[in-house]
Amino acid sequence: MEPEPEPDNKPPSPPPKRRSICHKCDRPIPVCLCHVIPTPAIPTRTQIIIIQHPHESHHKLNTTPLLTKSLLNSSSIITRRLTSKTLINQPPSSTYYLFPPSQSSPAVTLSDLKTALKNNTPPVLIVFDATWKHAKEMVRASEGYLSRFATRVCLDGFDGGIEGGSIYDSDLVLRKEPCGGCVSTLEAVARWLGVVEENGLEIEDRLVGILKEMVRLQAQFLKPMRPRPKLLKKSKQTEQGKNSSDA
């Protein structure tokens, strides 16, 4: 007969400790942003509605909570598609949704709307918060409804033919933008307010300051993203071209 195994008398491992969360900004204590979030929240003429993909709400670099805590006239809705049932009240005709243009859906640049936005009734801005892949899907699914009352707008400087930068030009590649002129949700809203609001440049600076502080703190705990293979290949080809021209 084989001997019976001896009982394991080791005490069970303690459960992992949960991170302490700040009850004001809802972020882990080591990356708390209460020291830069405006108190009280900043009032704006623009009503901001953020349509957030369900997956984005769990991302460490999600900027929607920072916007809703920093701006008095802002709110968020978690959904994959915007419909008449999603919005309780249909926004007025002075409604805009912010997204880069496509061949089938052109967009007006923000600078072209500058005068009209300042002279008309207070605008409503709808922005989509997700990865770029999910955001495209959300916009496509929502445009049938949005086209009834809203105008598609893009930030100046968008260029689909060039490579995008990383979040606020950080030394670490925390999130890579797909094209030139593409930015995070917070920075996109900040740029809109910088053009539309009476004290817009001041508001824009404060919001971008929050974004920079978030990246600075988060960069201590996140590993840099590895550049995609096609980006590495493109970089090598560019470097080889430079070397050939210098020869």
C-alpha positions in Angstrom: 0.0 0.0 0.0 1.2 3.5 -0.8 1.5 5.8 2.1 -1.2 8.5 2.4 0.0 12.0 1.6 0.6 14.2 4.6 -2.0 16.9 5.1 -0.9 20.4 4.0 -0.9 22.4 7.2 0.2 25.6 5.5 -2.1 28.5 6.3 -4.0 29.8 3.2 -2.5 32.8 1.5 -4.0 36.1 2.4 -6.2 37.7 -0.3 -4.4 40.4 -2.4 -4.9 43.8 -0.9 -7.1 46.1 -2.9 -5.7 49.5 -3.9 -6.9 52.4 -1.8 -9.1 54.6 -3.9 -9.6 58.4 -3.5 -13.3 59.0 -2.8 -13.2 62.4 -4.6 -11.5 61.6 -7.9 -12.2 57.8 -7.9 -8.6 57.1 -8.8 -6.0 55.0 -6.9 -4.2 57.1 -4.2 -0.8 57.0 -5.9 -2.3 58.6 -9.0 -4.8 60.8 -7.3 -5.6 64.0 -9.3 -7.5 66.0 -6.7 -4.8 68.6 -6.6 -5.4 69.6 -10.3 -9.1 69.0 -10.7 -10.9 72.4 -10.5 -13.1 73.0 -7.5 -15.7 74.1 -8.1 -16.2 72.7 -11.6 -15.7 75.1 -14.5 -18.9 76.4 -16.0 -19.1 76.4 -19.9 -21.5 77.7 -22.5 -21.2 74.4 -24.3 -23.1 71.4 -23.1 -20.8 68.4 -23.5 -22.2 64.9 -23.8 -19.6 62.1 -23.8 -20.7 58.8 -25.4 -18.4 56.2 -23.8 -17.8 52.7 -25.0 -18.3 50.1 -22.1 -14.7 48.8 -22.4 -13.2 52.3 -22.1 -14.6 52.9 -18.6 -12.1 50.3 -17.3 -9.0 51.8 -19.0 -6.3 53.3 -16.8 -5.9 56.3 -19.1 -9.6 57.0 -19.4 -10.2 60.7 -19.4 -14.0 60.9 -19.3 -14.3 61.1 -15.4 -11.7 63.9 -15.4 -13.9 65.9 -17.8 -17.2 65.3 -16.0 -15.6 66.3 -12.7 -13.8 69.3 -14.1 -16.6 70.8 -16.3 -20.0 71.7 -14.7 -22.0 71.4 -18.0 -20.8 67.9 -18.9 -22.2 64.4 -18.6 -21.5 60.9 -19.9 -23.5 57.9 -21.3 -22.1 54.4 -21.5 -23.4 52.8 -24.7 -22.2 51.5 -28.1 -24.7 53.4 -30.2 -26.5 56.7 -29.9 -30.2 56.6 -30.5 -33.3 58.6 -29.7 -33.8 56.3 -26.7 -30.2 57.0 -25.4 -30.8 60.7 -25.2 -33.8 61.7 -23.2 -34.2 65.0 -24.9 -33.0 65.4 -28.5 -30.4 68.2 -28.6 -31.2 71.4 -30.6 -30.1 72.2 -34.1 -26.8 73.8 -32.8 -25.5 70.3 -32.0 -22.1 69.0 -33.2 -20.3 65.7 -32.9 -16.5 65.6 -32.9 -14.8 63.1 -35.1 -12.3 63.0 -38.0 -13.6 63.0 -41.5 -13.9 60.0 -43.8 -14.5 59.7 -47.5 -18.2 59.0 -47.0 -18.6 61.5 -44.1 -16.8 64.8 -44.5 -16.4 67.1 -41.5 -16.3 70.8 -41.0 -13.1 72.1 -39.3 -13.5 73.8 -36.0 -11.8 77.0 -37.2 -14.4 77.3 -40.0 -17.2 77.2 -37.4 -15.6 79.6 -35.0 -17.6 82.7 -35.8 -21.0 80.9 -36.0 -20.4 79.0 -32.8 -19.8 82.2 -30.8 -22.8 84.0 -32.3 -25.4 81.3 -32.1 -27.3 79.8 -29.2 -25.1 77.7 -26.8 -24.0 74.6 -28.6 -24.2 71.0 -27.7 -21.0 68.9 -28.3 -21.2 65.1 -28.6 -17.8 63.3 -28.3 -17.1 59.6 -28.5 -14.7 58.0 -26.0 -13.3 54.7 -27.0 -10.3 53.2 -28.8 -10.2 54.4 -32.3 -11.4 51.1 -33.7 -14.4 51.1 -31.3 -15.1 54.8 -31.9 -15.3 54.3 -35.6 -17.9 51.6 -35.1 -19.8 53.7 -32.6 -19.9 56.7 -35.0 -21.0 54.5 -38.0 -23.8 53.0 -35.8 -24.9 56.4 -34.5 -24.7 58.5 -37.7 -28.2 57.6 -38.9 -29.6 59.3 -35.8 -27.0 62.1 -35.6 -27.5 63.2 -39.2 -31.0 64.3 -38.4 -29.8 67.3 -36.3 -26.0 67.3 -35.8 -23.0 68.5 -37.8 -19.8 66.5 -37.9 -16.8 68.6 -36.9 -13.0 67.8 -36.7 -10.1 69.6 -35.1 -7.8 71.6 -37.3 -4.6 69.7 -38.2 -6.1 66.3 -38.9 -4.1 64.5 -41.5 -4.9 60.8 -42.2 -1.8 60.4 -44.3 0.8 60.8 -41.5 1.5 58.9 -38.3 0.0 60.0 -35.1 1.9 60.9 -31.9 1.6 59.6 -28.4 -0.5 61.0 -25.6 0.5 64.7 -25.2 3.9 63.9 -26.7 5.0 61.9 -23.7 8.5 60.3 -23.7 6.7 57.0 -23.0 4.3 55.7 -25.7 1.3 55.2 -23.4 -1.3 55.3 -26.2 -0.6 55.7 -29.8 -2.8 57.9 -32.0 -3.5 56.5 -35.5 -3.2 59.8 -37.5 -1.8 63.3 -37.3 -4.1 65.6 -35.4 -5.8 62.8 -33.4 -5.9 63.4 -29.7 -7.4 62.0 -26.5 -11.0 62.8 -25.6 -10.0 65.3 -22.9 -7.7 67.2 -25.2 -10.3 67.2 -28.0 -12.9 68.8 -25.7 -10.2 71.2 -24.4 -9.5 72.4 -27.9 -13.2 72.9 -28.7 -13.6 74.9 -25.6 -10.5 76.9 -26.4 -12.2 78.1 -29.6 -15.8 78.4 -28.5 -15.8 79.7 -24.9 -15.2 83.4 -24.0 -12.4 82.4 -21.7 -11.6 79.3 -23.8 -7.8 79.5 -23.7 -7.7 79.5 -20.0 -10.1 76.5 -19.8 -8.0 74.7 -22.4 -4.8 75.3 -20.4 -6.4 74.0 -17.2 -7.7 70.8 -18.9 -4.5 70.0 -20.7 -2.7 70.6 -17.4 -4.8 67.8 -15.8 -4.0 65.5 -18.7 -0.3 66.1 -18.4 -0.4 65.4 -14.7 -2.3 62.2 -15.2 0.2 61.0 -17.7 3.1 62.0 -15.5 1.7 60.0 -12.6 0.6 57.0 -14.6 3.9 56.7 -16.5 5.5 55.6 -13.2 3.4 52.4 -13.2 2.8 51.6 -16.9 5.3 49.9 -19.2 5.7 51.7 -22.6 3.8 50.2 -25.5 5.8 48.4 -28.1 5.5 50.1 -31.5 3.5 48.1 -34.0 5.6 46.1 -36.5 4.6 48.2 -39.4 5.7 51.3 -37.5 9.1 49.7 -36.8 9.5 48.8 -40.5 8.5 52.3 -41.6 11.0 53.8 -39.1 13.8 51.5 -40.4 13.0 52.4 -44.0 13.1 56.1 -43.2 16.5 55.7 -41.4 17.9 53.8 -44.3 16.7 56.5 -46.7 18.5 59.2 -44.6 21.7 57.1 -44.5 21.6 56.7 -48.3 21.1 60.4 -48.9 24.0 61.2 -46.5 26.4 58.8 -48.4 
